[in-house]
Amino acid sequence: MKELAADVLVVGGGLGGVAAALAALRAGRSVVLTEEYDWLGGQLTSQAVPPDEHSWVEQFGVTASYRALRDGIRHYYRRYYPLTDAARRWTHLNPGAGGVSRLCHEPAVARAVLEAMLQPYRGGGRLTVLQPWKATGADTDGDRVTAVTGRHRDSGERTTVTARYVLDATETGELLPLTGTEYVTGFESQDDTGEPSAPAVAQPANMQAVSVCFAIDHVDGDHTIDRPGAYGFWRAYTPPFWGGPLLSWRSPHPRTLEIAERSFTPNPDDDPLGVVADQRLDPGDANLWTFRRIAARKLFTPGAYASDITLVNWPMIDYFEAPVIDVPDAEDHLARARELSKSVLYWLQTEAPRPDGGTGFPGLRLRGDVTGSADGLAQAPYIRESRRILADYTVVEQDLSHAVRGDKGSVNYPDSVGVGMYRIDLHPSTGGDTYIDVPSSPFQIPLGALLPRRVENLLPAAKNLGTTHITNGCYRLHPVEWNIGEAAGALAAFCLDRGTTPRAVRADPARLADFQSRLTSDGVELAWPDVTAY
């Protein structure tokens, strides 16, 4: 058994985990950061999801360190990629010219930039990264977590890490059951939360779909994969609210629930410089090829890319057969989610209707080199909904729903530690529910949502803060997760510096103001300018 010690242990190296580590390191603290998969970055890298961001991301509404990540990605392309002159001059360079985000890019580029942001602290000896490493147990003393134990995926070596603060930045809130921290899963009841969209009875096993994404291009030749063993099942699978088979171009429009027909045109003759990715104006998913395109061939010098590369995170790969949290057969369901994604690819290559009346696109090629996995899919499943702490303050629908709040905007929290914005966007769930996708107002992140009701030195640093099933739908996106992690890392360091506790910081107006001042000086925005819902 190997033993390590640090001021702060961050378990989970996704966006929240990296942001938390950076915040604690900037404050002079020693950090151990762990990650289960081969790449740091979570949903941006190992899960291969281009950033879902709000309409004002280029002007405001993210932390300075998140903006540094975005700037670093663009700088990486300008420094190392063979961009055309016009693309190089594009101030808000969007390498994929995807419709979902103003910064669609290859996952490996984000990984490289995140590693570069952490490297000075590794070199300085204050950061230790355990990877690929998964927590397997924890020690507690009353209301405190004293140590976390885990093992290396490949070597099997076990390590115990002791730390004064432990931050759970895992994708599923893995430390919560390991430490006995009280938490909730799935849909809360209306009696519990007062939320207009909540059911009458709590549904803890009703959670959002998970998705296993993958990257494809379209080139000459036949690149059809072997027929997946589960293809027959998924080809016939017809959800009751889908309007037809799951494997089709038809599916519910998330915002209206009307059955919509998507188009699919590999390598369209579009002008990527003319793409304006703004989900306030257009969700961008009418043409699935350009929806999450991560490399637009026309932005690179001729011959550099034989094809665009697009990232498949489409309605048809959502796995909502069963939850993958707090169930004994979670690994079986994750394997089935991977089989669904392979079946979608096989359908695309062999049976998908083409505009010319034919079927199948055999030129579609799986790009596992882009996602860094052995089977060609993303390394990790895209987890939309985590275990969530029972918090001192829980963010509820009526705090930020535009239908409830109207022109008043979201609730202003006196203990704000950041801001975020996204629609309340819930994918189909394991209880048989269809989409919930409704407007929200730009919102704040309350410190109370980062405080477990009982445990004193464990902090959520990702999607596991005090939200509900409904409000998780807008707190789960890339820049919000980063801000949550950054606030948690900064809070741990602040408490160590001042000899205080997170709960005492929130309870004392002077301490709270001091902490908020530190966040502001680090470039964390605590309030929104006057912008409206969409």
C-alpha positions as CSV (number, residue, x, y, z in Angstrom):
1,M,0.0,0.0,0.0
2,K,1.4,3.3,-1.1
3,E,0.6,6.4,1.0
4,L,0.5,10.1,0.0
5,A,-0.5,13.2,1.8
6,A,-1.6,16.7,0.5
7,D,-3.5,19.7,1.6
8,V,-6.3,19.0,-0.9
9,L,-7.3,15.8,-2.6
10,V,-9.3,16.1,-5.7
11,V,-10.9,12.8,-6.8
12,G,-11.9,13.1,-10.5
13,G,-9.9,14.8,-13.2
14,G,-12.8,16.1,-15.3
15,L,-13.3,19.8,-15.9
16,G,-14.4,20.5,-12.3
17,G,-11.5,18.5,-10.9
18,V,-8.9,20.3,-13.0
19,A,-10.4,23.7,-12.1
20,A,-10.5,22.8,-8.5
21,A,-6.8,21.6,-8.5
22,L,-5.7,24.8,-10.3
23,A,-7.5,27.0,-7.8
24,A,-6.0,25.3,-4.8
25,L,-2.5,25.3,-6.5
26,R,-2.7,29.0,-7.3
27,A,-3.4,29.6,-3.6
28,G,-0.2,27.8,-2.7
29,R,-1.6,24.5,-1.6
30,S,-0.4,21.0,-2.3
31,V,-2.8,18.8,-4.3
32,V,-3.3,15.2,-5.3
33,L,-5.5,14.9,-8.4
34,T,-6.8,11.6,-9.5
35,E,-8.5,10.5,-12.7
36,E,-10.1,7.2,-13.8
37,Y,-9.4,7.5,-17.5
38,D,-6.4,8.1,-19.7
39,W,-7.1,11.7,-20.4
40,L,-7.8,14.6,-18.0
41,G,-10.8,16.8,-18.9
42,G,-13.9,14.6,-18.5
43,Q,-16.7,15.7,-20.8
44,L,-14.4,17.8,-22.9
45,T,-11.9,15.1,-23.6
46,S,-12.4,11.5,-22.5
47,Q,-16.2,11.8,-23.1
48,A,-15.6,13.7,-26.3
49,V,-18.3,16.3,-26.0
50,P,-17.6,19.8,-27.5
51,P,-18.4,22.5,-25.0
52,D,-22.0,23.5,-24.6
53,E,-21.9,27.2,-23.7
54,H,-24.2,30.2,-23.5
55,S,-24.6,32.9,-26.1
56,W,-22.4,35.5,-24.4
57,V,-19.4,33.3,-23.7
58,E,-17.0,35.4,-25.8
59,Q,-17.9,38.5,-23.7
60,F,-18.7,37.4,-20.2
61,G,-20.3,34.8,-18.0
62,V,-17.3,32.5,-17.4
63,T,-14.3,32.5,-15.1
64,A,-10.9,33.9,-16.2
65,S,-9.3,30.5,-16.0
66,Y,-12.0,28.9,-18.1
67,R,-11.4,31.7,-20.6
68,A,-7.7,30.9,-20.5
69,L,-8.6,27.3,-21.4
70,R,-10.7,28.5,-24.4
71,D,-8.0,30.9,-25.5
72,G,-5.4,28.2,-25.1
73,I,-7.3,25.9,-27.4
74,R,-7.5,28.5,-30.1
75,H,-3.8,29.3,-29.6
76,Y,-2.9,25.6,-30.0
77,Y,-4.7,25.5,-33.3
78,R,-3.0,28.7,-34.5
79,R,0.4,27.5,-33.4
80,Y,0.4,23.9,-34.5
81,Y,-2.4,23.3,-37.1
82,P,-2.2,24.2,-40.8
83,L,-5.0,26.7,-40.8
84,T,-5.9,28.8,-43.8
85,D,-5.0,32.4,-43.6
86,A,-8.7,33.4,-43.2
87,A,-9.2,30.8,-40.4
88,R,-6.0,32.0,-38.6
89,R,-7.4,35.6,-38.6
90,W,-10.8,34.5,-37.3
91,T,-10.9,36.1,-33.9
92,H,-13.4,33.6,-32.5
93,L,-11.9,30.7,-34.3
94,N,-14.2,27.7,-34.3
95,P,-12.1,24.8,-35.7
96,G,-15.0,22.5,-36.3
97,A,-17.5,25.2,-37.3
98,G,-20.1,23.2,-35.4
99,G,-23.5,24.5,-34.7
100,V,-23.6,23.6,-31.0
101,S,-20.7,25.8,-29.8
102,R,-18.5,28.7,-30.8
103,L,-15.5,26.4,-30.0
104,C,-16.0,22.9,-31.5
105,H,-12.6,21.2,-31.5
106,E,-10.8,17.9,-31.3
107,P,-10.7,16.4,-27.7
108,A,-7.0,15.9,-27.8
109,V,-6.4,19.6,-28.2
110,A,-8.3,20.3,-24.9
111,R,-6.3,17.6,-23.2
112,A,-3.0,19.1,-24.3
113,V,-4.0,22.6,-23.1
114,L,-5.3,21.2,-19.7
115,E,-2.0,19.3,-19.2
116,A,-0.1,22.5,-20.0
117,M,-2.0,24.5,-17.5
118,L,-1.2,21.9,-14.8
119,Q,2.4,21.2,-15.8
120,P,4.1,24.1,-13.9
121,Y,2.7,22.7,-10.6
122,R,3.8,19.2,-11.5
123,G,7.3,20.5,-12.1
124,G,7.2,22.5,-8.9
125,G,6.3,19.4,-6.9
126,R,3.1,20.6,-5.5
127,L,0.8,18.6,-7.8
128,T,0.7,14.8,-7.9
129,V,-1.6,13.1,-10.5
130,L,-2.7,9.5,-10.0
131,Q,-3.9,8.2,-13.3
132,P,-5.7,6.0,-14.4
133,W,-6.9,5.6,-10.8
134,K,-10.3,4.9,-9.2
135,A,-11.3,5.4,-5.6
136,T,-12.4,2.2,-3.9
137,G,-12.8,3.2,-0.2
138,A,-12.6,6.0,2.3
139,D,-11.9,6.5,6.0
140,T,-13.9,8.9,8.1
141,D,-13.8,10.3,11.6
142,G,-17.1,11.6,12.7
143,D,-18.1,14.3,10.2
144,R,-14.8,14.4,8.5
145,V,-13.2,12.4,5.7
146,T,-9.6,11.5,6.7
147,A,-8.4,9.5,3.7
148,V,-9.4,8.0,0.4
149,T,-8.0,4.7,-1.0
150,G,-8.0,3.6,-4.6
151,R,-6.2,1.5,-7.1
152,H,-4.4,1.9,-10.4
153,R,-6.4,0.5,-13.3
154,D,-3.4,-1.2,-15.0
155,S,-0.9,-2.1,-12.3
156,G,-3.4,-2.8,-9.5
157,E,-1.2,-0.8,-7.1
158,R,-3.3,0.6,-4.2
159,T,-2.7,4.1,-2.8
160,T,-4.1,5.8,0.2
161,V,-4.2,9.6,0.2
162,T,-4.7,11.6,3.3
163,A,-5.8,15.3,3.0
164,R,-7.3,18.1,5.0
165,Y,-9.9,18.7,2.3
166,V,-11.4,16.1,0.0
167,L,-13.1,17.3,-3.2
168,D,-15.4,14.9,-5.1
169,A,-15.1,15.9,-8.8
170,T,-16.1,12.4,-10.2
171,E,-18.7,12.2,-12.9
172,T,-21.1,10.2,-10.7
173,G,-20.4,11.5,-7.2
174,E,-18.5,8.3,-6.3
175,L,-17.2,9.6,-3.0
176,L,-20.6,10.3,-1.6
177,P,-21.5,6.6,-0.8
178,L,-17.9,5.8,0.0
179,T,-17.8,8.4,2.7
180,G,-21.3,8.1,3.9
181,T,-22.2,11.6,2.7
182,E,-25.9,12.1,2.4
183,Y,-27.1,12.4,-1.2
184,V,-30.0,12.1,-3.6
185,T,-30.4,10.7,-7.1
186,G,-33.0,11.0,-9.8
187,F,-36.2,12.9,-9.7
188,E,-37.3,14.6,-6.4
189,S,-40.9,14.9,-5.5
190,Q,-42.9,18.1,-5.7
191,D,-43.5,17.9,-2.0
192,D,-39.7,17.9,-1.4
193,T,-38.8,20.8,-3.8
194,G,-42.0,22.6,-4.7
195,E,-40.9,22.5,-8.4
196,P,-43.7,22.8,-10.9
197,S,-42.2,20.1,-13.2
198,A,-41.5,17.6,-10.4
199,P,-43.6,14.4,-10.0
200,A,-45.9,13.8,-7.0
201,V,-43.7,11.0,-5.8
202,A,-39.9,10.9,-5.8
203,Q,-38.3,8.7,-8.4
204,P,-34.7,8.1,-7.3
205,A,-34.0,5.7,-10.2
206,N,-35.2,8.1,-12.8
207,M,-32.1,9.6,-14.3
208,Q,-31.1,11.2,-17.5
209,A,-29.7,9.1,-20.4
210,V,-26.0,8.4,-20.7
211,S,-24.4,8.5,-24.1
212,V,-21.2,7.0,-25.5
213,C,-20.0,9.4,-28.2
214,F,-17.8,8.8,-31.2
215,A,-16.0,10.6,-34.0
216,I,-16.4,9.9,-37.7
217,D,-15.3,11.3,-41.0
218,H,-16.4,10.4,-44.6
219,V,-13.8,9.2,-47.1
220,D,-13.5,6.9,-50.1
221,G,-13.9,3.2,-49.5
222,D,-16.0,0.9,-47.4
223,H,-15.3,1.3,-43.7
224,T,-18.4,-0.6,-42.4
225,I,-17.8,-2.2,-39.0
226,D,-18.8,-5.7,-38.1
227,R,-22.5,-6.0,-37.4
228,P,-22.9,-5.5,-33.6
229,G,-24.4,-8.4,-31.7
230,A,-27.2,-6.2,-30.3
231,Y,-28.0,-4.5,-33.7
232,G,-31.2,-6.4,-34.1
233,F,-32.5,-5.2,-30.8
234,W,-31.6,-1.6,-31.3
235,R,-32.8,-1.6,-34.9
236,A,-36.3,-2.6,-33.7
237,Y,-36.3,-0.4,-30.6
238,T,-39.1,2.1,-30.6
239,P,-39.5,4.4,-27.6
240,P,-43.2,5.3,-27.1
241,F,-42.5,9.1,-27.3
242,W,-40.1,8.9,-30.3
243,G,-42.4,8.9,-33.2
244,G,-40.8,5.8,-34.7
245,P,-37.7,3.7,-34.4
246,L,-34.8,5.1,-32.3
247,L,-32.5,4.4,-35.3
248,S,-33.9,7.0,-37.8
249,W,-33.6,10.6,-38.7
250,R,-36.8,11.3,-36.8
251,S,-37.0,12.2,-33.1
252,P,-38.7,14.6,-30.8
253,H,-37.6,18.2,-31.0
254,P,-36.3,18.8,-27.5
255,R,-38.0,22.2,-27.1
256,T,-41.4,21.5,-28.7
257,L,-41.6,17.7,-28.5
258,E,-42.9,17.7,-32.0
259,I,-41.5,14.9,-34.2
260,A,-38.8,16.5,-36.3
261,E,-36.8,15.1,-39.2
262,R,-33.0,15.8,-39.2
263,S,-30.8,15.9,-42.2
264,F,-27.4,14.3,-42.7
265,T,-25.0,15.5,-45.3
266,P,-21.4,14.4,-44.9
267,N,-18.9,17.1,-46.0
268,P,-21.3,19.7,-47.2
269,D,-20.1,22.5,-49.4
270,D,-20.7,25.1,-46.7
271,D,-18.6,28.1,-45.7
272,P,-17.3,27.3,-42.1
273,L,-16.3,31.0,-41.7
274,G,-20.0,31.9,-42.0
275,V,-21.2,29.6,-39.2
276,V,-22.7,31.5,-36.2
277,A,-23.2,29.1,-33.3
278,D,-25.7,30.6,-31.0
279,Q,-28.3,28.3,-29.4
280,R,-30.3,31.3,-28.4
281,L,-31.1,31.7,-32.1
282,D,-30.9,28.1,-33.3
283,P,-30.1,24.8,-31.5
284,G,-28.0,23.9,-34.5
285,D,-29.1,20.3,-34.8
286,A,-31.1,20.4,-38.1
287,N,-28.1,18.9,-40.0
288,L,-26.5,16.3,-37.7
289,W,-23.2,16.4,-39.6
290,T,-22.5,20.0,-38.8
291,F,-24.2,20.0,-35.4
292,R,-21.1,18.8,-33.5
293,R,-18.5,19.0,-36.3
294,I,-15.1,19.2,-34.6
295,A,-12.9,19.7,-37.7
296,A,-14.1,21.6,-40.7
297,R,-11.8,20.6,-43.6
298,K,-12.1,24.0,-45.4
299,L,-10.5,25.8,-42.4
300,F,-7.3,23.9,-43.0
301,T,-4.9,24.1,-45.9
302,P,-5.9,21.9,-48.9
303,G,-5.1,18.2,-48.3
304,A,-4.6,18.6,-44.5
305,Y,-8.0,17.0,-43.9
306,A,-9.5,14.5,-46.4
307,S,-12.8,15.1,-44.7
308,D,-14.6,17.0,-42.0
309,I,-14.7,15.2,-38.6
310,T,-17.9,15.2,-36.7
311,L,-18.7,14.1,-33.2
312,V,-21.8,11.9,-32.8
313,N,-23.7,13.0,-29.8
314,W,-27.1,12.7,-31.3
315,P,-30.5,11.8,-29.9
316,M,-30.3,8.2,-31.2
317,I,-27.3,7.3,-29.0
318,D,-29.0,8.3,-25.7
319,Y,-29.2,5.2,-23.5
320,F,-32.2,5.4,-21.2
321,E,-33.0,1.8,-20.7
322,A,-31.8,1.8,-17.1
323,P,-29.7,4.0,-14.7
324,V,-26.0,3.4,-14.2
325,I,-25.8,4.8,-10.7
326,D,-26.6,2.8,-7.5
327,V,-27.6,-0.3,-9.4
328,P,-25.8,-3.7,-9.3
329,D,-25.6,-4.1,-13.0
330,A,-24.2,-0.7,-13.9
331,E,-21.3,-2.1,-15.9
332,D,-23.8,-4.2,-18.0
333,H,-25.8,-1.1,-18.9
334,L,-22.7,0.9,-19.8
335,A,-21.7,-2.0,-22.1
336,R,-25.1,-1.9,-23.6
337,A,-24.7,1.9,-24.1
338,R,-21.5,1.2,-26.1
339,E,-23.4,-1.5,-28.1
340,L,-26.1,1.1,-28.9
341,S,-23.5,3.5,-30.2
342,K,-21.9,0.8,-32.4
343,S,-25.3,-0.1,-33.7
344,V,-26.0,3.5,-34.6
345,L,-22.7,3.6,-36.5
346,Y,-23.5,0.3,-38.3
347,W,-27.0,1.7,-39.2
348,L,-25.4,4.9,-40.6
349,Q,-23.1,2.8,-42.7
350,T,-25.6,0.3,-44.0
351,E,-29.2,1.3,-43.7
352,A,-29.6,5.1,-43.0
353,P,-31.7,6.7,-45.8
354,R,-29.7,9.0,-48.1
355,P,-31.0,12.2,-49.8
356,D,-30.4,10.4,-53.2
357,G,-32.9,7.7,-52.3
358,G,-30.2,5.1,-51.5
359,T,-29.3,3.7,-48.1
360,G,-26.1,3.6,-46.0
361,F,-22.9,5.7,-46.0
362,P,-20.2,3.0,-46.1
363,G,-17.6,5.8,-46.4
364,L,-18.2,6.8,-42.8
365,R,-15.0,5.9,-40.9
366,L,-14.8,5.5,-37.1
367,R,-12.0,7.8,-35.8
368,G,-10.9,6.2,-32.6
369,D,-7.6,8.0,-33.0
370,V,-9.4,11.2,-32.4
371,T,-11.1,9.9,-29.2
372,G,-8.1,7.9,-27.9
373,S,-9.9,4.6,-27.2
374,A,-9.2,1.0,-28.2
375,D,-12.7,0.3,-29.5
376,G,-13.0,3.6,-31.5
377,L,-15.7,5.1,-29.2
378,A,-15.1,7.7,-26.6
379,Q,-13.0,6.5,-23.6
380,A,-15.8,7.3,-21.1
381,P,-19.6,7.6,-21.2
382,Y,-21.1,11.0,-21.2
383,I,-22.7,11.2,-17.7
384,R,-25.4,13.9,-17.6
385,E,-26.6,13.4,-14.1
386,S,-24.7,12.6,-11.0
387,R,-25.4,11.7,-7.4
388,R,-26.0,15.1,-5.7
389,I,-25.3,16.1,-2.1
390,L,-28.0,16.9,0.3
391,A,-26.9,20.5,0.6
392,D,-27.4,23.4,3.0
393,Y,-29.1,25.1,0.0
394,T,-30.6,23.2,-3.0
395,V,-31.1,25.1,-6.2
396,V,-34.7,24.5,-7.4
397,E,-36.6,25.1,-10.6
398,Q,-38.3,28.2,-9.3
399,D,-34.9,29.8,-8.6
400,L,-34.2,30.2,-12.3
401,S,-37.0,29.0,-14.6
402,H,-38.0,31.8,-17.0
403,A,-41.6,30.5,-16.9
404,V,-41.6,31.1,-13.1
405,R,-39.3,34.0,-12.7
406,G,-40.2,36.0,-15.9
407,D,-38.5,39.3,-16.3
408,K,-37.3,39.3,-12.7
409,G,-34.4,37.0,-13.7
410,S,-33.0,34.3,-11.5
411,V,-32.6,34.5,-7.7
412,N,-29.7,36.6,-6.6
413,Y,-27.8,34.7,-3.9
414,P,-25.9,36.7,-1.3
415,D,-23.4,33.8,-1.2
416,S,-22.8,33.6,-5.0
417,V,-19.5,32.0,-5.9
418,G,-19.9,32.1,-9.7
419,V,-22.4,32.3,-12.6
420,G,-23.7,30.0,-15.3
421,M,-26.2,29.8,-18.1
422,Y,-27.9,27.1,-20.1
423,R,-31.5,26.1,-20.8
424,I,-33.0,23.6,-18.4
425,D,-32.1,20.7,-20.7
426,L,-33.0,17.2,-19.7
427,H,-32.6,14.3,-22.1
428,P,-35.0,11.3,-22.0
429,S,-34.7,9.5,-18.7
430,T,-34.8,6.0,-17.4
431,G,-38.3,6.5,-16.0
432,G,-39.7,6.8,-19.5
433,D,-39.8,10.6,-19.6
434,T,-39.2,12.5,-22.8
435,Y,-37.2,15.7,-23.1
436,I,-37.6,18.7,-20.7
437,D,-36.0,21.6,-22.5
438,V,-37.3,25.0,-21.4
439,P,-35.8,28.5,-21.0
440,S,-33.9,29.5,-17.9
441,S,-32.5,32.8,-16.7
442,P,-28.8,33.4,-16.3
443,F,-28.1,32.2,-12.8
444,Q,-25.6,32.3,-10.0
445,I,-23.9,29.4,-8.1
446,P,-24.7,29.6,-4.4
447,L,-22.1,28.6,-1.9
448,G,-24.8,26.8,0.1
449,A,-25.1,24.3,-2.7
450,L,-21.5,23.3,-2.2
451,L,-21.9,22.5,1.5
452,P,-23.0,19.0,2.5
453,R,-25.5,19.2,5.4
454,R,-23.3,17.2,7.8
455,V,-19.8,16.3,6.4
456,E,-17.4,19.2,7.1
457,N,-14.4,18.7,4.8
458,L,-15.8,17.1,1.6
459,L,-16.9,19.5,-1.1
460,P,-18.6,18.7,-4.5
461,A,-16.5,19.9,-7.4
462,A,-18.5,18.9,-10.4
463,K,-22.2,18.0,-11.2
464,N,-22.7,16.6,-7.7
465,L,-23.6,19.9,-5.9
466,G,-27.0,20.7,-4.4
467,T,-29.2,20.9,-7.4
468,T,-32.3,18.9,-8.3
469,H,-32.9,16.5,-11.2
470,I,-34.4,19.5,-13.0
471,T,-31.9,22.2,-12.2
472,N,-29.0,19.8,-12.9
473,G,-30.2,20.2,-16.5
474,C,-28.5,23.6,-16.6
475,Y,-25.8,23.3,-14.0
476,R,-24.2,20.3,-15.7
477,L,-22.5,22.0,-18.7
478,H,-18.8,22.6,-19.3
479,P,-18.3,26.2,-18.0
480,V,-20.6,25.8,-15.0
481,E,-18.9,22.6,-14.0
482,W,-15.5,24.4,-14.3
483,N,-16.8,27.3,-12.1
484,I,-18.1,24.8,-9.5
485,G,-14.8,23.1,-9.3
486,E,-12.8,26.4,-9.2
487,A,-15.0,27.7,-6.3
488,A,-14.6,24.4,-4.4
489,G,-10.8,24.4,-4.8
490,A,-10.6,28.1,-3.8
491,L,-12.8,27.5,-0.8
492,A,-10.7,24.6,0.5
493,A,-7.5,26.8,0.2
494,F,-9.2,29.8,1.8
495,C,-10.4,27.7,4.8
496,L,-6.9,26.3,5.3
497,D,-5.4,29.8,5.1
498,R,-7.8,31.3,7.6
499,G,-8.2,28.3,9.9
500,T,-12.0,28.3,9.3
501,T,-14.6,26.0,7.8
502,P,-16.8,26.2,4.7
503,R,-19.9,26.5,6.8
504,A,-18.4,29.3,8.9
505,V,-17.5,31.2,5.7
506,R,-21.1,31.1,4.6
507,A,-22.5,32.0,8.0
508,D,-20.2,35.0,8.6
509,P,-20.8,38.0,6.3
510,A,-17.3,39.3,6.8
511,R,-15.7,36.0,6.0
512,L,-18.0,35.5,3.1
513,A,-17.2,38.9,1.7
514,D,-13.5,38.1,2.1
515,F,-13.8,34.9,0.2
516,Q,-15.9,36.4,-2.5
517,S,-13.3,39.1,-2.9
518,R,-10.6,36.4,-3.4
519,L,-12.8,34.8,-6.1
520,T,-13.3,38.1,-7.8
521,S,-9.5,38.8,-7.8
522,D,-9.0,35.4,-9.4
523,G,-11.4,36.3,-12.2
524,V,-14.6,34.6,-11.0
525,E,-17.7,36.5,-12.0
526,L,-20.2,36.5,-9.1
527,A,-23.1,38.3,-10.9
528,W,-24.5,38.7,-14.4
529,P,-24.9,42.0,-16.3
530,D,-28.5,42.7,-17.5
531,V,-29.1,39.8,-20.0
532,T,-32.3,38.0,-20.6
533,A,-33.5,34.4,-20.7
534,Y,-33.6,32.2,-23.9
